[in-house]
Amino acid sequence: MPSAHLTVDPNSAVGAIQRRLFGGFVEHLGRHVYDGIYEPGHPSADADGFRTDVIELVKELGVSTIRYPGGNFVSGFRWEDSVGPVAERPRRLDLAWHSTETNEVGLHEFSSWLEKVGSDLMMAVNLGTRGTLEALDLLEYSNVPAGSALAQRRIDNGRTEPFGVQVWCLGNEMDGPWQLGHRNADDYGKLAARTAKGMRQLDPSIELVVCGSSGASMPTFGEWERVVLTHAYDDVDMISCHAYYQEHDGDLDSFLASAVDMDGFIEKVVATADHVKAVRGSDKQINISFDEWNVWYLDRYENVDKVEGIGNWPIAPRLLEDVYSVVDAVVFGNLMISLLKHSDRVASASLAQLVNVIAPIMTEPGGPAWRQTTFFPFAITSRLAQGEALQLKLDVPTHDTKRYGAVPLVDAVATHDAEDGSSAVFLVNRSSTESIDVTVDVSALGDVQVRESHTLNDDDVYAKNTLDAPTRVAPRPNETARVSDGTLTVTLPPVSWTALALS
């Protein structure tokens, strides 16, 4: 059996863990909003039409900030459609997902839902088919307390207090040819800078996210970030990263190493941002908003799910409803480890998405809601990862993969909260065949014991939770985890994710 050794030292901090790292993403796409979070006829629906079973699951997930309303959807969105009397709101054709948007759930309704789940709003503005003026109007409507026409319109629409949106995204994936209003880096950078300057004139307290490349595999990647930041560096706080992963052609070993790609992606964007900083002679640091990340079997959508036809614009079609397996959850948990390992520069992250659409939570109209396998790593990590992320000393064997070459069989990160003395260690075993014995030197943490242990694995790595078997997969206590004389020992089964809480 292979073995690995880690050393945890609270004096080796990477950076403070921002609660925004555990953000989510709700887009008007498929059954995410309608039949997902909102289903007035459902037995669990509250007076506002929101499913309370979903609300409880979102609360359990521990989502901090939620990006809204898109995504590709935002590049054709007219925010004015989503406010005012519901009966008077227009139905619009959403070109991004070839659907009809009823606008039954809009800004006010979604903000009410956020209050129910205890999350903050992260708003995206349309810089695809619209521009600076419309972004300023939405900011005024949302954040100005009173005394202007748009603030008064919000008040007349039933919201006396402003929404107080703190974080704003300047468009979405503007380098993508699929995006309405797609632009080159020079044109988008100029528009983003103009819009950011105007928004800061109106509300200097806000934080702004400029669009990075829509993926590290894009031909625009790297040069896009450099050009956009050259225009907007002084006006924004973060640049976005988006990444999705899937198993290709049965290559399980490469899929299990997906976090290697995320690590490299983050480090390249940081290097580009710091290059622009150096060229400009700036003292300001641009951080990362990793505001779309997940496992997503995009090939399935390309081949199966698309809605097409000039006369076919359904309401809330079933789109992108990936059903996740144990191995998907292990990769997912490893991606969370990557985000934590880069907490010095990743200031915000948004799991894409939350309900039904490539989501940790699934629902059936009129029926139950249940947890997908990916629910568990997110909920447990969000709850246990507190304080600071720690740089680990790792002595770990490697194995070869087709896509990434030699990669460590074990990936891990630790966190430590100096205020209450609690710590946590998160680990994955990327081996598809062998268990791994791990020893962790925790002597620098003092006299600690294992308070909680959770391991997600299964003899069938493709086991899933479904409507017919909603509890087939769940994490179990890892009975091998124990501390003796300053050393934590634990055995990691093949294809597994593990979280250990120490106190």
C-alpha positions in Angstrom: 0.0 0.0 0.0 1.4 3.4 -0.9 1.9 6.0 1.9 2.1 9.7 2.1 3.3 12.2 4.7 2.0 15.7 5.4 3.1 18.4 7.9 0.6 20.9 9.2 2.0 24.2 10.7 -0.3 27.1 11.7 2.6 29.4 11.1 2.6 28.5 7.3 -0.5 30.4 6.3 -1.3 30.9 2.6 -4.0 33.5 3.4 -7.3 34.2 5.1 -10.2 32.2 3.8 -12.9 34.6 2.5 -16.4 33.3 3.1 -17.1 34.4 -0.5 -15.0 31.4 -1.6 -18.2 29.3 -0.8 -20.4 31.2 -3.2 -22.9 29.9 -5.7 -24.5 30.8 -9.0 -28.2 31.0 -10.0 -28.9 31.6 -13.7 -32.3 31.8 -15.5 -31.5 28.6 -17.3 -33.5 25.4 -17.6 -35.3 24.4 -14.4 -33.0 26.3 -12.1 -35.4 29.1 -11.1 -38.8 27.7 -12.3 -39.5 24.2 -10.9 -36.2 24.6 -9.0 -36.1 27.2 -6.3 -39.6 28.5 -7.3 -42.7 26.3 -7.7 -45.9 27.9 -6.3 -47.9 24.7 -6.6 -45.5 22.5 -4.7 -46.6 21.1 -1.3 -43.6 22.7 0.4 -44.0 26.1 -1.3 -44.1 29.1 1.0 -46.4 32.2 0.6 -44.0 33.6 -2.0 -43.9 30.4 -4.1 -40.5 29.2 -3.1 -39.8 25.6 -2.2 -38.9 25.4 1.4 -37.3 22.0 1.0 -34.9 23.6 -1.4 -34.3 26.5 0.9 -33.3 24.1 3.7 -30.9 22.3 1.4 -29.3 25.6 0.2 -28.9 26.6 3.9 -27.3 23.3 4.6 -25.0 23.7 1.7 -23.6 26.9 3.3 -23.6 29.2 0.3 -22.3 32.7 1.1 -22.7 34.9 -2.0 -24.8 34.0 -5.1 -24.0 35.4 -8.6 -27.2 36.3 -10.5 -28.9 36.4 -13.1 -26.2 34.8 -15.4 -24.2 33.6 -17.1 -24.9 33.7 -20.8 -28.5 34.7 -19.9 -27.4 38.1 -18.7 -26.0 39.2 -22.1 -29.6 39.5 -23.5 -31.3 40.5 -20.2 -33.2 43.8 -19.7 -33.2 44.3 -16.0 -36.3 46.5 -16.1 -38.4 43.5 -17.2 -37.8 41.9 -13.8 -39.2 44.6 -11.6 -42.7 46.1 -11.1 -46.1 44.3 -10.9 -45.6 40.7 -12.0 -48.7 40.6 -14.1 -47.3 43.5 -16.2 -43.8 42.0 -16.8 -43.1 41.1 -20.4 -42.3 37.6 -21.6 -39.0 37.6 -23.5 -37.1 35.2 -25.7 -33.8 34.2 -24.1 -31.4 33.6 -27.0 -28.7 32.1 -24.8 -30.7 29.0 -23.9 -33.5 29.2 -26.5 -36.2 29.5 -23.9 -39.0 31.8 -22.9 -38.3 33.9 -19.8 -41.5 34.9 -18.0 -39.9 37.3 -15.5 -42.2 35.9 -12.8 -39.1 35.8 -10.6 -37.1 39.0 -10.8 -34.8 41.1 -8.7 -37.2 41.7 -5.8 -38.3 38.1 -5.6 -34.8 36.7 -5.9 -33.6 39.1 -3.2 -36.4 37.8 -0.9 -35.2 34.2 -1.6 -31.7 35.2 -0.7 -32.8 36.5 2.6 -34.5 33.1 3.3 -31.4 31.2 2.5 -29.0 33.6 4.2 -26.9 34.5 1.2 -25.7 37.8 -0.4 -26.4 39.0 -3.9 -23.6 39.2 -6.5 -25.1 41.0 -9.5 -24.0 40.7 -13.1 -24.7 43.5 -15.5 -25.4 43.2 -19.2 -22.4 44.4 -21.3 -23.3 42.2 -24.2 -26.4 43.9 -25.8 -26.4 46.9 -23.4 -23.8 49.2 -21.8 -22.7 51.7 -19.3 -26.0 53.6 -18.9 -28.1 50.5 -18.2 -25.5 49.3 -15.7 -25.7 52.7 -13.9 -29.5 52.6 -13.9 -29.5 49.1 -12.3 -27.0 50.3 -9.7 -29.0 53.3 -8.9 -32.2 51.3 -8.6 -30.5 48.7 -6.3 -28.2 50.8 -4.0 -29.4 54.4 -3.8 -31.6 54.8 -0.6 -33.9 57.5 -1.9 -34.2 60.9 -3.7 -33.8 59.8 -7.4 -36.3 58.6 -9.9 -35.0 55.0 -10.0 -34.6 54.8 -6.2 -38.2 55.9 -6.0 -39.2 53.3 -8.5 -37.7 50.6 -6.3 -39.6 52.1 -3.3 -42.9 52.2 -5.3 -42.2 48.5 -6.2 -42.3 47.6 -2.5 -38.7 47.8 -1.4 -38.0 50.8 0.8 -34.5 49.8 1.8 -31.9 49.5 -1.0 -30.6 46.1 -1.9 -27.1 47.2 -1.1 -25.4 44.9 -3.7 -21.7 44.9 -2.9 -20.1 42.9 -5.7 -20.9 43.5 -9.4 -19.7 41.5 -12.5 -19.0 43.5 -15.6 -20.7 41.2 -18.1 -20.1 37.5 -18.7 -17.6 35.5 -20.9 -17.2 38.3 -23.3 -14.5 36.5 -25.3 -16.8 33.6 -26.1 -18.2 33.6 -29.7 -21.4 32.1 -28.3 -22.0 35.3 -26.2 -24.5 37.9 -27.3 -22.4 41.1 -27.9 -19.1 39.1 -28.1 -16.2 41.5 -28.4 -12.4 41.4 -28.7 -10.3 42.2 -25.7 -9.6 45.8 -26.7 -13.2 46.7 -27.2 -14.4 44.9 -24.0 -11.6 46.3 -21.9 -12.5 49.9 -22.9 -16.2 49.3 -22.2 -15.5 47.6 -18.9 -13.3 50.5 -17.8 -15.8 53.1 -18.8 -18.6 51.3 -17.0 -16.5 50.7 -13.9 -15.6 54.3 -13.6 -19.2 55.4 -13.9 -20.4 52.9 -11.4 -17.7 54.0 -8.9 -18.8 57.6 -9.4 -22.3 56.5 -8.2 -21.3 54.1 -5.5 -17.5 54.1 -4.5 -18.0 51.3 -2.0 -18.8 48.6 -4.6 -16.4 45.9 -5.7 -16.1 45.1 -9.4 -15.2 41.9 -11.3 -14.0 42.2 -14.9 -14.3 39.3 -17.3 -11.3 37.1 -17.8 -11.2 34.5 -20.5 -14.1 32.0 -20.4 -11.7 29.2 -20.1 -8.0 28.4 -20.0 -8.3 26.5 -23.3 -9.6 29.5 -25.2 -7.3 30.8 -27.9 -7.8 34.3 -26.3 -6.5 33.1 -22.9 -3.6 35.1 -21.4 -3.5 37.9 -23.9 -7.2 38.6 -23.2 -6.4 39.1 -19.5 -3.4 41.3 -20.3 -5.3 43.6 -22.7 -8.4 43.9 -20.5 -6.5 44.6 -17.4 -4.3 47.1 -19.2 -7.5 49.1 -19.8 -9.4 48.4 -16.5 -6.7 47.7 -13.9 -7.3 50.9 -11.9 -11.1 50.5 -12.0 -11.7 46.9 -10.9 -10.9 44.7 -7.9 -11.1 41.1 -9.4 -10.8 39.3 -12.7 -13.0 36.2 -13.3 -12.0 32.6 -14.0 -14.3 29.9 -15.4 -13.5 26.2 -15.5 -15.5 23.0 -16.0 -14.2 19.5 -16.0 -15.4 16.1 -17.2 -14.1 12.6 -17.8 -13.0 12.2 -21.4 -13.0 8.8 -23.2 -12.7 6.7 -20.0 -9.5 8.4 -18.9 -10.3 8.2 -15.2 -6.8 9.0 -14.0 -6.6 12.3 -15.8 -10.1 13.2 -14.7 -9.1 12.6 -11.1 -6.2 15.0 -11.6 -8.4 17.9 -12.9 -7.4 20.1 -10.0 -3.8 20.2 -11.4 -5.3 22.2 -14.3 -7.2 24.5 -12.0 -4.0 25.1 -10.0 -2.2 26.1 -13.2 -5.1 28.2 -14.4 -5.1 30.3 -11.2 -1.4 30.7 -11.2 -1.3 31.9 -14.9 -4.0 34.5 -14.3 -2.2 35.7 -11.2 1.0 36.0 -13.1 -0.7 38.0 -15.9 -2.4 40.3 -13.4 0.9 40.9 -11.6 2.7 41.6 -15.0 0.2 44.4 -15.7 0.7 45.6 -12.2 4.5 45.8 -12.7 4.2 47.5 -16.1 1.9 50.1 -14.6 4.0 50.5 -11.5 0.9 50.0 -9.4 0.6 49.2 -5.7 -2.8 47.7 -6.2 -3.4 43.9 -6.3 -6.0 42.4 -8.6 -7.5 39.2 -7.1 -9.5 36.4 -8.7 -13.2 35.7 -8.7 -13.5 32.1 -9.8 -17.2 32.7 -10.4 -17.9 29.6 -12.5 -16.5 26.2 -11.6 -17.8 22.6 -11.5 -17.8 19.2 -13.1 -19.9 19.6 -16.3 -20.4 17.0 -19.0 -20.6 19.6 -21.7 -20.4 17.0 -24.5 -23.8 15.7 -23.4 -25.3 19.1 -23.9 -23.8 19.5 -27.3 -25.2 16.2 -28.4 -28.5 15.8 -26.6 -30.0 18.7 -24.7 -30.2 21.6 -27.1 -33.5 23.3 -27.8 -33.8 24.6 -31.3 -36.4 26.0 -33.8 -37.8 29.5 -34.5 -41.2 28.4 -33.1 -39.9 26.4 -30.1 -39.2 28.6 -27.0 -40.2 26.5 -24.0 -40.5 27.7 -20.4 -38.0 26.0 -18.1 -37.0 23.1 -20.3 -34.9 20.3 -18.8 -31.3 21.5 -19.6 -27.9 20.5 -18.3 -29.3 18.2 -15.6 -26.1 16.3 -15.1 -26.4 13.4 -12.6 -23.2 13.2 -10.6 -21.2 10.1 -9.5 -18.8 9.3 -6.7 -15.8 10.1 -8.9 -17.4 13.4 -9.9 -17.7 14.3 -6.2 -14.1 13.4 -5.5 -12.9 15.6 -8.4 -15.3 18.3 -7.1 -13.9 18.1 -3.6 -10.4 18.4 -5.1 -11.3 21.5 -6.9 -12.4 23.0 -3.6 -9.0 22.1 -2.2 -7.4 24.0 -5.1 -9.5 27.1 -4.3 -8.4 26.9 -0.7 -4.8 26.5 -1.6 -4.9 29.8 -3.5 -6.9 31.7 -0.9 -4.2 34.4 -1.0 -5.5 35.4 -4.4 -8.9 33.8 -4.9 -11.1 36.2 -3.1 -14.4 34.9 -4.4 -15.8 31.8 -6.1 -19.2 30.7 -7.3 -20.2 27.1 -7.8 -22.1 26.9 -11.1 -24.9 26.1 -10.4 -27.1 25.4 -7.4 -30.4 23.6 -8.4 -31.2 21.2 -11.2 -28.7 22.8 -13.7 -25.3 21.1 -13.2 -26.2 21.3 -9.6 -25.6 19.7 -6.1 -29.4 19.9 -5.5 -32.0 18.2 -7.7 -35.8 18.6 -7.6 -38.8 16.9 -9.2 -41.9 19.0 -10.0 -44.4 18.3 -7.3 -42.0 15.8 -5.8 -38.9 15.6 -3.7 -35.6 17.5 -3.6 -32.4 15.5 -2.9 -28.6 15.9 -2.6 -26.4 14.9 -5.5 -23.0 13.5 -4.6 -21.3 16.8 -5.1 -23.4 18.3 -2.4 -21.4 16.7 0.4 -17.9 18.0 -0.3 -19.2 21.6 -0.7 -21.4 21.5 2.5 -18.7 19.9 4.7 -15.9 22.1 3.4 -18.0 25.3 3.7 -18.7 24.4 7.3 -15.3 23.2 8.4 -12.8 25.5 6.5 -12.4 28.5 8.8 -9.7 31.0 9.5 -6.6 30.6 7.3 -5.5 28.1 4.6 -2.2 26.5 5.4 0.7 25.6 3.1 1.4 21.9 3.7 4.7 20.1 3.4 3.9 17.0 1.3 5.8 13.9 0.7 3.5 12.1 -1.7 4.1 9.4 -4.4 3.1 10.3 -8.0 1.6 8.4 -10.9 1.4 9.1 -14.6 -1.6 10.5 -16.4 -2.2 11.0 -20.1 -3.4 14.6 -19.8 -1.2 16.0 -17.0 1.9 13.8 -16.8 3.1 12.8 -13.3 0.7 14.0 -10.6 0.7 13.4 -6.8 -1.6 10.5 -5.8 -2.8 12.6 -2.8 -3.8 16.2 -2.8 -4.5 18.1 0.4 -5.0 21.4 2.2 -5.4 22.3 5.8 -7.1 25.2 7.5 -6.7 26.7 11.0 -8.8 29.1 13.0 -6.6 30.9 15.6 -9.6 32.3 17.4 -11.0 28.9 18.5 -8.0 26.7 17.8 -10.0 24.4 15.4 -8.3 23.0 12.3 -9.4 20.8 9.4 -7.6 18.7 6.8 -9.1 17.9 3.4 -7.6 15.1 1.3 -8.2 13.2 -1.9 -6.8 9.9 -3.1 -6.5 10.0 -6.8 -5.5 6.4 -7.2 -8.2 4.4 -8.9 -7.0 1.1 -7.5 -5.1 1.5 -4.2 -5.8 2.7 -0.7 -3.1 5.1 0.7 -2.0 5.4 4.3 -1.4 9.0 5.2 0.5 10.3 8.3 0.1 14.0 9.2 2.4 15.7 11.6 0.0 17.9 13.6 2.3 18.5 16.6 2.5 22.2 15.8 -1.3 22.4 16.5 -0.8 21.3 20.1 -2.9 18.6 21.7 -5.6 17.9 19.2 -8.0 15.1 18.6 -10.3 14.1 15.6 -13.6 15.8 16.2 -15.2 14.7 12.9 -14.3 12.5 10.0 -16.0 12.2 6.7 -15.0 10.0 3.7 -16.8 9.9 0.4 -16.1 6.8 -1.7 -17.8 3.7 -3.0 -16.9 0.3 -4.5 -18.8 1.6 -7.6 -17.1 4.9 -8.4 -19.9 5.7 -10.8 -22.7 5.3 -8.2 -25.1 8.2 -8.2 -28.0 9.6 -6.2 -31.2 9.7 -8.3 -34.9 10.3 -8.0 -35.4 6.5 -7.4 -32.4 6.2 -5.1 -31.8 9.7 -3.6 -29.6 8.4 -0.7 -27.5 5.8 -2.6 -24.3 7.8 -1.9 -23.3 9.7 1.2 -20.1 10.3 3.2 -19.3 8.0 6.1 -17.1 8.4 9.2 -13.5 7.3 8.5 -12.8 5.0 11.4 -9.1 4.8 10.6 -8.5 8.5 11.5 -6.8 8.9 14.9 -4.2 11.1 16.6 -1.4 9.8 18.8 1.7 11.7 20.0 1.2 14.6 17.6 0.7 12.4 14.5 -2.6 12.0 12.7 -3.0 8.8 10.7 -5.7 8.0 8.2 -6.3 5.5 5.4 -7.7 6.9 2.2 -9.7 4.4 0.0 -9.2 4.5 -3.8 -11.1 7.4 -5.5 -12.0 9.1 -2.3 -12.5 12.6 -0.7 -11.9 13.0 3.0 -12.4 15.8 5.6 -11.1 15.7 9.1 -12.0 18.2 11.7 -9.5 18.6 14.6 -10.0 20.3 18.0 
